[in-house]
């Protein structure tokens, strides 16, 4: 082992300042990896400054602060604008997360020094991905901020998600970060020793981890290339997402929405998706014949979102039926599907849920989920398991999430090998192929009217549920 150069001139406050700066740099790298910045390669190296700060630069007693700054800072950069105007708890969530991260990592530095850094790569990766798995079940955040989502624009790299899920890709990303972090510690140890009693990372140990993780990354890329569907394969369907940039509050609004639908049909769309809550009434009860006439006139299948306030039957409390139906050109209604995951932290309710069904139509097997459902892995998976080849996603987003929200649907498409059509009220509509390729999109922080029309390959259709579904 080479001699190291001691640097005893760094005072504790200098080490703290530099360590916190490196933690903040990790937060910045991770933030920049996601939309709207899109510097996706940073997701593979973003934690390296934090690892160096936590295990070398910071004084041992406060080393976990670097971890807290990195994680809390990333959540502040990622979620800050999204939660602005929300409740105090949601606005303070990055602070709580940073404090929690600092607390759970209090003993990390001592543990890894004691065990010779044998577990640094595995432990750091397992903690991050384990927390992602827990968060993926929480109604407050769902899968928002998952490391894998930074790669939404790289279909060539994300295909194994169809086998290993989004968690498999996050696992790979974190392994790369921690292997590079171990390598950075080894390089640091060749030059400096800030704490005379600490153990060093041997070069051979770091090289072994870098080689192993490098081979795993190469295998992932090779598998992704093998799994990437050909753009010319499979049945194709011309679909449309109508983004009206207004809410239907009157007959005039409905007429304008119908006109946008006619524009889509004139461009050949056979399936037209409307946004979440597009109608303030149940189309199977109100204006039914008008809507049937529109479907017959255009010859298109319409996916119609609607929201109705109802009494929940519990202490006279009000809730909402937030649902969507498919209206066929021959006048049949398929569904409804009730929103599975209401945005609980905003006070939203959904008194119906499911069914998680794929409906047999002349266009193929069609399924539906609604808005926030796309931020969880379970709802789309249940619909796909019933054989859906395409999932329609009416949504009602707000400007601060427009650049990020549609990207989550890329992973639902790849996980389940289904096409997806997201129609938003004003901000982020998209048409996505089963490969995760975004065929068309209209994404803007300002309200923007758009009629997206594109040919998209249909998915293969998963193993169908043997139970029959009403309306098939």
Phi, psi and omega per residue, in radians:
X1 nan 2.353 -3.115
X2 -1.236 2.651 3.046
X3 -1.147 2.598 3.099
X4 -1.914 2.710 3.117
X5 -1.672 2.134 3.124
X6 -1.346 2.512 3.099
X7 -2.271 1.243 -3.066
X8 -1.322 0.008 -3.068
X9 -1.417 -0.181 3.123
X10 -1.318 2.033 3.123
X11 -1.372 2.771 -3.101
X12 -0.957 -0.742 -3.113
X13 -1.157 -0.569 3.085
X14 -1.182 -0.705 3.104
X15 -1.135 -0.701 3.111
X16 -1.121 -0.792 -3.118
X17 -1.098 -0.776 3.130
X18 -1.169 -0.703 3.140
X19 -1.116 -0.755 3.108
X20 -1.154 -0.619 3.083
X21 -1.111 -0.711 3.098
X22 -1.167 -0.658 3.059
X23 -1.076 -0.749 3.103
X24 -1.140 -0.580 3.097
X25 -1.123 -0.705 3.063
X26 -1.073 -0.748 3.099
X27 -1.043 -0.735 3.140
X28 -1.144 -0.782 3.134
X29 -1.024 -0.807 -3.128
X30 -1.153 -0.691 3.120
X31 -1.088 -0.767 -3.116
X32 -1.210 -0.332 3.132
X33 -1.236 -0.370 -3.064
X34 -1.760 2.848 3.001
X35 -1.032 2.616 0.144
X36 -1.504 0.020 -3.062
X37 -1.408 -0.825 3.010
X38 1.271 0.417 3.089
X39 -1.498 1.160 -2.927
X40 -1.036 -0.554 3.127
X41 -1.031 -0.420 -3.132
X42 -1.104 -0.362 -3.122
X43 -1.150 -0.398 -3.125
X44 -1.480 -0.277 -3.089
X45 -2.170 -0.041 -2.966
X46 -1.024 -0.570 -3.073
X47 -1.511 -0.125 -3.080
X48 -1.042 -0.820 3.091
X49 -1.021 -0.700 3.141
X50 -1.130 -0.736 3.132
X51 -1.082 -0.736 3.117
X52 -1.110 -0.725 3.135
X53 -1.168 -0.798 -3.054
X54 -1.164 -0.661 -3.000
X55 -1.816 -0.069 3.113
X56 -2.412 -0.934 -2.933
X57 -1.294 -0.821 -3.087
X58 -1.200 2.545 2.961
X59 -1.010 2.475 -3.010
X60 -0.918 -0.676 -3.024
X61 -1.208 -0.409 -3.115
X62 -2.065 0.323 -3.049
X63 -1.042 -0.573 -3.073
X64 -1.183 -0.287 3.110
X65 -1.084 -0.571 3.111
X66 -1.090 -0.711 3.113
X67 -1.139 -0.765 3.141
X68 -1.104 -0.713 3.124
X69 -1.141 -0.720 -3.125
X70 -1.124 -0.839 -3.086
X71 -1.277 -0.838 3.121
X72 -1.111 -0.675 3.118
X73 -1.141 -0.687 3.085
X74 -1.096 -0.785 -3.141
X75 -1.147 -0.578 3.077
X76 -1.166 -0.760 3.124
X77 -1.189 -0.611 -3.076
X78 -1.423 -0.765 -3.027
X79 -1.734 -0.261 -2.958
X80 -0.862 -0.949 -3.101
X81 -1.195 -0.535 -3.100
X82 -1.132 -0.661 -3.045
X83 -1.688 0.012 3.122
X84 -1.109 2.231 -3.089
X85 1.633 -0.140 3.088
X86 -1.465 -2.981 3.120
X87 -1.148 2.804 -3.087
X88 -1.034 -0.626 -3.099
X89 -1.114 -0.756 -3.129
X90 -1.177 -0.642 3.112
X91 -1.186 -0.557 -3.135
X92 -1.567 0.001 -3.056
X93 -0.989 -0.775 3.098
X94 -0.997 -0.650 3.103
X95 -1.120 -0.796 3.118
X96 -1.073 -0.718 -3.141
X97 -1.135 -0.731 3.104
X98 -1.080 -0.762 3.104
X99 -1.116 -0.729 3.111
X100 -1.089 -0.775 3.136
X101 -1.072 -0.723 3.127
X102 -1.120 -0.670 -3.121
X103 -1.208 -0.786 -3.074
X104 -1.246 -0.299 -3.134
X105 -1.796 0.238 -3.076
X106 -0.989 -0.679 -3.051
X107 -1.738 0.069 -3.070
X108 -1.059 -0.820 -3.058
X109 -1.104 -0.789 3.135
X110 -1.122 -0.711 -3.129
X111 -1.077 -0.824 -3.083
X112 -1.250 -0.563 3.048
X113 -1.137 -0.720 -3.110
X114 -1.183 -0.601 -3.085
X115 -1.710 0.214 3.069
X116 1.173 0.422 3.069
X117 1.141 0.316 3.127
X118 -1.145 -0.480 -3.015
X119 -1.899 0.072 -3.035
X120 -1.034 -0.804 -3.087
X121 -1.153 -0.822 -3.089
X122 -1.231 -0.755 -3.090
X123 -1.152 -0.805 -3.130
X124 -1.089 -0.697 3.128
X125 -1.190 -0.793 -3.091
X126 -1.105 -0.686 -3.139
X127 -1.121 -0.820 -3.094
X128 -1.098 -0.894 -3.062
X129 -1.218 -0.607 3.075
X130 -1.064 -0.723 3.095
X131 -1.168 -0.658 3.060
X132 -1.037 -0.719 -3.123
X133 -1.134 -0.633 3.085
X134 -1.231 -0.781 -3.135
X135 -1.074 -0.574 -3.121
X136 -1.097 -0.239 3.108
X137 -1.793 -0.092 -3.050
X138 -1.578 2.230 -3.108
X139 -1.149 -0.315 -3.096
X140 -1.244 -0.776 -3.038
X141 -2.148 -0.391 -3.130
X142 0.975 -2.373 -3.110
X143 -1.652 0.182 3.132
X144 -0.991 2.378 3.083
X145 1.422 0.156 3.088
X146 -1.077 2.405 -3.104
X147 -0.983 -0.670 -3.078
X148 -1.065 -0.518 -3.034
X149 -1.125 -0.327 3.097
X150 -1.108 -0.333 -3.081
X151 -1.734 0.351 -3.058
X152 -1.056 -0.455 -3.069
X153 -1.597 0.163 -3.061
X154 -2.124 1.306 -3.134
X155 -0.981 -0.551 -3.127
X156 -1.114 -0.293 -3.025
X157 -1.923 -0.195 -2.963
X158 -1.949 0.072 -3.054
X159 -1.079 -0.605 3.108
X160 -1.090 -0.170 3.023
X161 -1.011 -0.498 3.106
X162 -1.163 -0.290 3.116
X163 -1.860 -0.805 -2.994
X164 -1.829 0.006 3.135
X165 1.220 3.053 -3.139
X166 -1.089 -0.487 3.141
X167 -1.203 -0.554 3.087
X168 -1.107 -0.692 3.124
X169 -1.232 -0.703 3.066
X170 -1.051 -0.691 3.108
X171 -1.030 -0.790 3.128
X172 -1.089 -0.806 -3.121
X173 -1.043 -0.755 -3.110
X174 -1.256 -0.577 3.049
X175 -1.090 -0.750 3.119
X176 -1.086 -0.805 3.130
X177 -1.004 -0.814 -3.048
X178 -1.333 -0.551 3.048
X179 -1.145 -0.746 3.070
X180 -1.149 -0.620 3.086
X181 -1.111 -0.708 3.084
X182 -1.113 -0.707 3.069
X183 -1.079 -0.685 3.109
X184 -1.121 -0.664 3.092
X185 -1.117 -0.722 3.123
X186 -1.093 -0.733 3.101
X187 -1.135 -0.721 3.108
X188 -1.047 -0.743 -3.081
X189 -1.158 -0.367 3.097
X190 -1.320 -0.277 -3.058
X191 -1.997 -0.680 -2.981
X192 -2.330 2.698 2.986
X193 -2.447 1.764 -3.111
X194 -1.451 -0.495 -3.138
X195 -2.134 1.866 -3.012
X196 -1.012 -0.475 -3.052
X197 -1.612 0.079 -3.043
X198 -1.526 2.746 3.084
X199 -1.468 2.664 3.132
X200 -1.765 2.789 3.019
X201 -1.583 2.103 3.135
X202 -1.220 2.479 3.133
X203 -1.027 -0.690 -3.124
X204 -1.123 -0.658 3.120
X205 -1.105 -0.815 3.141
X206 -1.126 -0.742 3.139
X207 -1.099 -0.652 3.114
X208 -1.074 -0.780 3.118
X209 -1.184 -0.708 3.127
X210 -1.100 -0.692 3.116
X211 -1.149 -0.803 -3.106
X212 -1.095 -0.820 -3.127
X213 -1.218 -0.613 3.077
X214 -1.080 -0.724 3.098
X215 -1.145 -0.678 3.112
X216 -1.115 -0.731 3.106
X217 -1.100 -0.745 3.123
X218 -1.101 -0.712 3.118
X219 -1.122 -0.687 3.116
X220 -1.083 -0.806 -3.125
X221 -1.107 -0.715 3.108
X222 -1.108 -0.756 3.116
X223 -1.131 -0.674 3.123
X224 -1.068 -0.742 3.117
X225 -1.096 -0.665 -3.133
X226 -1.223 -0.569 -3.085
X227 -1.544 -0.237 -3.065
X228 -1.114 2.050 -3.111
X229 -1.177 2.586 3.039
X230 -1.233 2.405 -3.127
X231 -1.159 -0.285 -3.103
X232 -1.709 -0.046 -3.045
X233 -1.543 2.649 3.002
X234 1.457 2.893 3.087
X235 -1.175 2.442 -3.134
X236 -2.030 2.627 -3.104
X237 -2.381 2.379 3.069
X238 -1.528 2.087 -3.029
X239 -2.178 2.887 3.131
X240 -2.477 2.511 2.964
X241 -2.030 2.099 -3.125
X242 -1.693 2.084 3.128
X243 -2.015 1.702 -2.934
X244 -1.404 -0.400 -3.060
X245 1.126 0.436 3.018
X246 -2.734 2.814 3.083
X247 -1.740 2.494 3.128
X248 -1.431 1.844 -3.124
X249 -2.107 0.015 -3.092
X250 -2.747 3.047 3.075
X251 -1.050 -0.628 3.134
X252 -1.088 -0.714 3.109
X253 -1.109 -0.704 3.113
X254 -1.147 -0.677 3.114
X255 -1.117 -0.687 3.127
X256 -1.169 -0.685 3.095
X257 -1.136 -0.669 3.085
X258 -1.125 -0.660 3.125
X259 -1.123 -0.716 3.099
X260 -1.124 -0.605 3.098
X261 -1.169 -0.708 3.086
X262 -1.099 -0.662 3.096
X263 -1.061 -0.730 3.115
X264 -1.111 -0.747 -3.137
X265 -1.144 -0.640 3.110
X266 -1.110 -0.418 3.097
X267 -1.611 0.162 3.008
X268 1.682 0.116 -3.108
X269 -1.174 2.277 3.094
X270 -1.744 -0.310 3.070
X271 -2.285 2.210 -3.117
X272 -2.178 2.175 -3.093
X273 -1.875 2.273 3.052
X274 -1.729 2.907 -3.039
X275 -1.407 2.965 3.093
X276 -1.068 2.362 3.123
X277 1.073 0.497 -3.108
X278 -1.038 -0.606 3.133
X279 -1.995 2.480 3.098
X280 -1.574 0.381 -3.139
X281 -2.619 2.870 3.121
X282 -1.393 2.041 -3.096
X283 -1.175 -0.245 3.088
X284 -1.440 -0.120 -3.111
X285 -2.105 -0.695 -3.039
X286 -2.058 2.402 -3.138
X287 0.973 0.474 -3.043
X288 -1.060 -0.828 -3.083
X289 -1.190 -0.598 3.082
X290 -1.089 -0.743 -3.130
X291 -1.224 -0.667 3.072
X292 -1.106 -0.659 3.119
X293 -1.143 -0.659 3.112
X294 -1.131 -0.766 3.121
X295 -1.106 -0.723 3.140
X296 -1.172 -0.720 -3.131
X297 -1.094 -0.762 -3.082
X298 -1.481 -0.331 -3.078
X299 1.188 0.369 -3.069
X300 -1.966 2.624 2.943
X301 -1.395 2.253 -3.123
X302 -1.879 2.288 2.988
X303 -1.796 2.006 -2.959
X304 -2.013 2.080 3.012
X305 -1.569 2.541 3.106
X306 -2.671 2.709 -3.129
X307 -2.415 2.278 -3.095
X308 -2.313 2.296 3.071
X309 -1.379 2.300 -3.118
X310 -2.369 2.867 3.035
X311 -1.471 2.228 -3.093
X312 -1.352 -0.226 -3.090
X313 1.452 0.041 -3.139
X314 -1.967 1.795 3.130
X315 0.934 0.644 3.107
X316 1.020 0.453 3.123
X317 -1.358 2.550 3.133
X318 -1.645 2.537 3.045
X319 -2.435 -2.968 -3.115
X320 -2.272 2.440 2.864
X321 -1.572 1.742 3.119
X322 -1.754 1.761 -2.923
X323 -2.368 2.964 3.038
X324 -2.508 2.592 3.078
X325 -2.311 2.790 2.979
X326 -1.818 2.223 3.076
X327 -1.932 2.079 -3.102
X328 -1.498 2.806 3.136
X329 -1.053 -0.434 3.114
X330 -1.552 0.181 2.976
X331 1.609 0.143 3.132
X332 -1.537 2.466 3.027
X333 -1.747 2.263 3.085
X334 -1.972 2.246 -3.053
X335 2.007 -2.704 0.186
X336 -1.499 2.898 2.941
X337 -1.879 2.271 3.098
X338 -1.707 2.394 -3.100
X339 -0.945 2.293 -3.029
X340 -1.520 -0.615 -3.061
X341 -2.210 1.535 3.042
X342 -1.172 2.720 3.124
X343 -1.378 1.532 -2.964
X344 -1.094 -0.663 -3.060
X345 -1.183 -0.315 3.097
X346 -1.659 0.015 -3.137
X347 1.551 0.109 -3.123
X348 -1.240 2.537 3.087
X349 -2.181 2.747 3.024
X350 -2.569 1.854 -3.003
X351 -1.433 -0.162 3.041
X352 -2.087 2.744 -3.121
X353 -2.623 2.251 -3.119
X354 1.322 -2.865 0.022
X355 -1.285 2.751 -3.077
X356 -1.600 1.338 -2.928
X357 -2.115 2.639 2.939
X358 -1.927 2.305 -3.044
X359 -1.852 2.297 3.131
X360 -1.320 2.148 3.120
X361 -2.353 3.036 3.091
X362 -1.141 -0.297 -3.118
X363 -1.618 -0.269 -3.013
X364 2.301 -2.977 -3.121
X365 -1.603 2.061 -3.029
X366 -1.949 2.433 3.067
X367 -2.236 2.998 -3.122
X368 -2.428 2.489 2.830
X369 -2.381 2.989 -3.042
X370 -2.282 2.093 2.928
X371 0.781 -1.834 -3.023
X372 -1.042 -0.317 3.068
X373 -1.013 -0.517 -3.080
X374 -1.283 -0.165 3.128
X375 -1.582 0.093 3.084
X376 -2.204 2.624 -3.082
X377 -1.450 -0.313 -2.937
X378 -1.380 -0.711 -3.005
X379 -1.161 -0.878 3.119
X380 -1.073 -0.658 -3.136
X381 -1.108 -0.711 -3.128
X382 -1.175 -0.648 3.092
X383 -1.205 -0.722 3.138
X384 -1.147 -0.618 3.133
X385 -1.125 -0.375 3.086
X386 -1.490 0.091 3.017
X387 1.804 0.212 -3.111
X388 -1.094 2.368 3.014
X389 -1.743 -0.381 3.086
X390 -2.528 2.412 3.101
X391 -2.047 2.139 3.070
X392 -1.545 2.416 -3.047
X393 -2.291 1.505 2.968
X394 -1.118 2.429 -3.126
X395 -2.497 2.825 3.109
X396 -2.449 1.457 -3.051
X397 -1.608 3.109 3.026
X398 -2.201 2.841 -2.929
X399 -0.964 -0.659 -3.011
X400 -1.176 -0.334 -3.115
X401 -1.855 0.007 -3.006
X402 -1.025 -0.732 -3.062
X403 -1.213 -0.376 -3.057
X404 -1.856 -0.601 -2.872
X405 -1.125 -0.796 -3.099
X406 -1.105 -0.422 -3.095
X407 -1.170 -0.465 3.113
X408 -1.133 -0.567 -3.117
X409 -1.177 -0.421 3.038
X410 -0.968 -0.739 -3.086
X411 -1.345 -0.570 3.032
X412 -1.118 -0.639 3.118
X413 -1.147 -0.816 -3.110
X414 -1.217 -0.752 -3.137
X415 -0.958 -0.685 -3.004
X416 -1.905 -0.007 -3.121
X417 0.915 0.902 3.090
X418 -2.201 2.663 2.920
X419 -1.332 2.734 -3.125
X420 -2.494 2.451 3.098
X421 -2.236 1.953 3.133
X422 -1.798 2.094 3.105
X423 -1.978 1.997 -3.112
X424 -1.794 2.862 -3.124
X425 -1.188 -0.630 -3.032
X426 -2.765 -0.182 -2.861
X427 -2.179 -0.671 -3.039
X428 -2.644 1.511 3.041
X429 -1.748 2.642 -3.104
X430 -2.759 2.616 3.018
X431 -2.054 2.163 -2.956
X432 -2.226 2.323 3.115
X433 -1.411 2.828 3.106
X434 -1.049 -0.342 3.084
X435 -1.374 -0.124 -3.056
X436 1.587 -0.031 3.111
X437 -1.237 2.243 3.092
X438 -1.435 1.858 -3.048
X439 -1.298 -0.783 3.082
X440 -2.527 2.611 3.068
X441 -2.681 2.721 2.991
X442 -2.371 1.794 -3.034
X443 -2.182 2.170 -3.099
X444 -2.742 2.532 3.055
X445 -1.377 -0.237 3.040
X446 -1.834 2.609 3.140
X447 -0.998 2.245 -3.059
X448 -2.431 2.244 3.087
X449 -1.456 2.393 -3.123
X450 -2.700 2.566 2.975
X451 -2.189 1.759 3.141
X452 -1.507 2.257 3.099
X453 -2.327 2.285 -3.136
X454 -2.797 2.720 2.983
X455 -1.519 2.270 -3.109
X456 -2.304 2.403 3.064
X457 -1.169 2.434 3.044
X458 -1.389 2.672 3.077
X459 -1.282 3.047 -3.093
X460 -1.327 -0.440 -3.060
X461 1.466 2.057 -3.079
X462 -1.339 -3.035 3.094
X463 -1.125 2.150 -3.019
X464 -1.403 2.473 3.050
X465 -1.142 2.262 -3.125
X466 -1.155 -0.292 3.116
X467 -1.262 2.551 3.092
X468 -1.429 2.699 3.135
X469 -2.107 2.341 -3.116
X470 -1.040 2.303 3.060
X471 1.672 -0.045 -3.141
X472 -1.281 nan nan
